[in-house]
Amino acid sequence: MSYSNTLAGSFPQFDPDASVEPVVALRVNLAGAESEQPIHQHRKGQLILALHGNVTCRVSDALLVVLPGASVWIPGGIPHSNQASPNAKIIFLFAEPEALMLPQRCCILSISPLVREMIIYLADERDSFPNATRYSQFCEILLDQLARTPVERLSLPLSSHPKLRSVCDMLIENPGDRRSRAEWASTVAMSERTFDRLVMKETGQPFGRWRQQLQLIIALRNLSGGATVQQVALELGYESTTAFIIMFKKAFGMPPGQYISGQRPLLSLHGGPKS
């Protein structure tokens, strides 16, 4: 199989660990409907680069959304699932654990235009390299540039605690659920104080901030998938589109349309632009 091939349709059944090459890039075009890759793992680390649409990655302790111009890094050996928006265009890059010096945790990387084009070239022009030496040299430069890539904080911490995980799952399924903190505590048969302590221990933030971070991540996923601002505001349970835009702008420093169009600096949730 030539790794420069473009695979279309559902996620490809491709075993990166079967390749003897330390770095493999694969372009995937998903046609028409949402596609989901169930929980799996591999020895090689995986970088998922979104060229169009988005990919939502879920691991045991986090939910991560990949927008165009960014990528998610999944170290080798970590079970994960991927769900792509309709008509997503994605590149998978697989690397041996010792070949790519990135964090030993899942994270979102802000990909520079240079690195983006190098990954695209590797996926599309694999067979154009004159020999193995040139291929290895190109991969070495790419991996060095990737190791310098800054990390974005566009991930949502998840809990493995059974009661809190049930709350997480319900809110991910229905992000517009407006039950209060006290109502959620009652739902899982806890006092409000115990619920607050558990949320802080498991996620590192108060429940209200965690829920807003979830809504922001879902908003980014749906907006990049083609939903309108009005549709997203309604899905998240906002009484008006204006209220949603104000919340979004407070978190990211710019309105949704500007952010999704790519006119954004490296940003972190609740922190505004990074200096």
C-alpha positions in Angstrom: 0.0 0.0 0.0 1.3 3.5 -0.8 1.0 5.8 2.1 0.5 8.8 -0.2 -3.0 7.4 -1.1 -6.1 9.4 -0.1 -8.6 7.2 1.7 -12.3 8.2 1.5 -15.4 7.3 3.3 -15.3 6.0 6.9 -12.2 6.0 9.0 -9.7 3.7 7.3 -8.8 0.3 8.8 -5.1 1.0 8.9 -2.5 -0.5 11.2 0.3 2.0 11.7 2.3 -0.4 13.8 2.6 -2.8 10.8 4.8 -0.2 9.1 8.6 -0.4 9.6 9.0 3.3 8.8 9.4 5.5 11.9 7.0 8.1 10.5 3.9 7.5 8.3 1.4 10.1 7.1 -2.0 9.3 5.7 -4.7 11.6 4.2 -8.3 10.8 5.0 -11.4 12.4 3.4 -14.7 11.6 5.1 -17.6 11.9 2.7 -21.1 13.1 3.7 -21.8 11.9 7.3 -20.2 11.9 10.7 -17.7 9.1 11.1 -16.5 7.6 14.3 -13.5 5.5 15.0 -14.2 3.4 18.2 -11.8 3.1 21.1 -8.5 1.7 20.0 -4.7 2.1 20.6 -1.4 1.6 18.9 2.3 1.6 19.7 3.0 4.6 17.5 2.1 8.0 18.7 -0.6 9.7 16.5 -1.0 13.3 15.4 -4.4 14.2 13.9 -4.3 17.3 11.7 -7.6 18.8 10.6 -7.6 20.5 7.2 -11.3 21.0 7.0 -14.1 20.3 9.5 -13.1 19.0 12.9 -12.3 15.9 14.9 -13.4 15.2 18.5 -11.0 12.9 20.3 -11.9 11.3 23.6 -9.5 9.6 26.0 -10.1 8.4 29.6 -9.5 11.8 31.2 -10.2 14.4 28.5 -12.3 15.5 25.6 -10.3 17.3 22.8 -11.5 19.1 19.7 -9.3 19.6 16.7 -10.1 22.6 14.5 -8.5 23.5 11.1 -5.0 24.8 11.8 -4.6 22.7 14.9 -3.9 19.1 15.7 -4.2 16.6 18.6 -1.3 14.6 19.8 -2.0 11.2 21.2 1.0 9.4 22.7 1.4 5.7 21.8 -0.4 3.2 24.0 -3.3 5.5 25.0 -6.8 4.2 24.3 -8.8 6.8 22.4 -11.8 7.3 20.0 -12.1 9.8 17.2 -15.3 11.3 15.8 -15.1 13.5 12.7 -17.6 16.0 11.3 -19.2 15.5 7.9 -16.9 16.1 5.0 -13.9 16.4 7.3 -10.5 16.3 5.7 -7.8 14.9 8.0 -4.2 13.8 8.0 -3.0 11.2 10.4 0.7 11.2 11.2 2.1 8.2 13.1 5.5 8.2 14.7 7.5 5.8 16.8 7.5 6.8 20.5 11.2 7.7 20.5 11.0 9.6 17.2 8.8 12.6 18.3 9.6 14.5 21.5 6.1 15.7 22.5 4.3 15.6 25.9 3.4 12.2 27.3 -0.2 13.2 27.5 -2.9 14.0 25.0 -2.9 17.7 24.0 -3.9 20.2 21.3 -1.0 21.6 19.2 -1.2 24.9 17.3 0.3 24.0 14.0 2.3 26.6 12.1 1.8 27.0 8.3 5.2 25.5 7.6 4.6 22.4 9.6 1.1 22.1 8.1 2.5 22.1 4.6 5.2 19.7 5.5 2.7 17.2 6.9 0.5 17.6 3.8 3.6 17.0 1.5 4.6 13.9 3.4 1.0 12.5 3.1 0.6 13.4 -0.6 4.1 13.0 -2.0 5.4 9.9 -0.2 6.4 8.2 -3.4 8.1 11.3 -4.9 11.1 11.1 -2.6 14.1 9.9 -4.6 15.4 7.6 -1.9 15.1 6.6 1.7 17.9 9.0 2.8 15.9 12.0 1.5 12.8 10.7 3.1 14.5 10.3 6.4 16.0 13.8 6.2 12.7 15.4 5.5 11.0 13.5 8.4 13.8 14.5 10.8 13.3 18.2 10.0 9.5 17.8 10.3 9.8 16.0 13.7 12.1 18.7 15.0 9.7 21.4 14.0 6.8 19.5 15.6 8.7 19.2 18.9 8.8 23.0 19.1 5.0 23.4 18.5 3.1 25.3 21.3 0.3 23.6 23.2 -3.2 25.0 23.2 -5.6 24.5 26.2 -8.6 23.4 24.2 -9.3 20.2 26.1 -11.9 19.3 28.7 -10.8 17.3 31.8 -13.0 14.2 32.3 -13.5 12.2 35.5 -13.3 8.5 36.0 -15.4 8.7 39.2 -18.7 6.8 38.3 -21.1 9.5 39.6 -19.2 12.4 38.1 -18.6 10.5 34.9 -22.3 10.1 34.5 -22.8 13.9 34.8 -20.0 14.4 32.2 -21.7 12.0 29.8 -25.1 13.5 30.2 -23.8 17.0 29.6 -21.7 15.9 26.6 -24.9 14.3 25.2 -27.0 17.4 26.0 -24.8 20.5 26.5 -27.9 22.7 26.8 -29.0 21.0 30.0 -29.4 24.0 32.4 -29.8 22.1 35.7 -28.2 23.9 38.5 -25.2 22.7 40.5 -27.6 21.7 43.3 -29.8 19.8 40.9 -26.9 17.9 39.5 -25.7 17.0 43.0 -29.2 15.7 43.8 -29.2 13.7 40.5 -26.2 11.7 41.6 -27.3 11.5 45.3 -24.7 13.8 46.8 -24.9 16.9 48.9 -24.0 20.1 47.1 -20.8 20.5 49.2 -19.6 17.0 48.5 -20.4 17.4 44.8 -18.4 20.7 44.7 -15.4 19.0 46.3 -15.5 16.1 44.0 -15.7 18.2 40.9 -12.8 20.3 42.0 -10.7 17.3 42.9 -11.4 15.5 39.6 -11.3 18.4 37.1 -9.3 21.1 38.9 -12.0 23.7 38.5 -15.5 24.6 39.8 -18.5 23.0 38.2 -19.7 26.3 36.5 -16.4 26.8 34.8 -16.0 23.2 33.8 -19.5 23.3 32.2 -18.7 26.5 30.4 -15.5 25.0 29.1 -17.5 22.0 27.8 -19.9 24.4 26.0 -17.1 26.3 24.4 -15.5 23.1 23.1 -18.8 21.9 21.7 -19.4 25.4 20.2 -16.0 25.3 18.4 -16.7 21.8 17.2 -20.1 22.6 15.8 -19.2 26.0 14.3 -16.2 24.5 12.5 -18.5 21.7 11.3 -20.8 24.3 9.5 -23.4 25.1 12.2 -24.5 28.8 12.4 -23.9 30.9 15.5 -27.7 30.9 16.1 -27.9 27.1 15.9 -25.1 26.7 18.4 -26.5 29.2 20.8 -29.8 27.3 20.7 -28.2 23.9 21.2 -26.3 25.2 24.2 -29.4 26.5 25.8 -28.7 30.3 25.5 -31.8 32.6 25.6 -30.3 34.7 22.8 -27.5 34.6 20.3 -26.1 37.8 21.7 -25.7 36.2 25.1 -23.7 33.3 23.6 -21.5 35.7 21.6 -20.7 37.7 24.7 -19.7 34.5 26.5 -17.6 33.3 23.6 -15.9 36.7 23.2 -15.1 36.8 26.9 -13.4 33.4 26.7 -11.5 33.9 23.4 -11.2 37.6 23.0 -13.1 37.7 19.6 -16.5 36.7 18.3 -17.2 33.2 17.0 -17.1 34.1 13.3 -13.7 35.7 13.5 -12.3 32.8 15.5 -13.6 30.1 13.2 -12.4 31.9 10.1 -8.8 31.4 11.4 -8.1 35.0 12.4 -6.9 34.0 15.8 -3.7 34.1 17.8 -2.8 31.1 20.1 -5.6 31.1 22.7 -6.4 29.4 25.9 -9.8 28.9 27.4 -10.6 31.6 30.0 -7.2 33.1 29.6 -7.5 35.3 26.5 -4.7 35.6 24.0 -1.3 34.3 25.0 1.5 36.7 25.0 
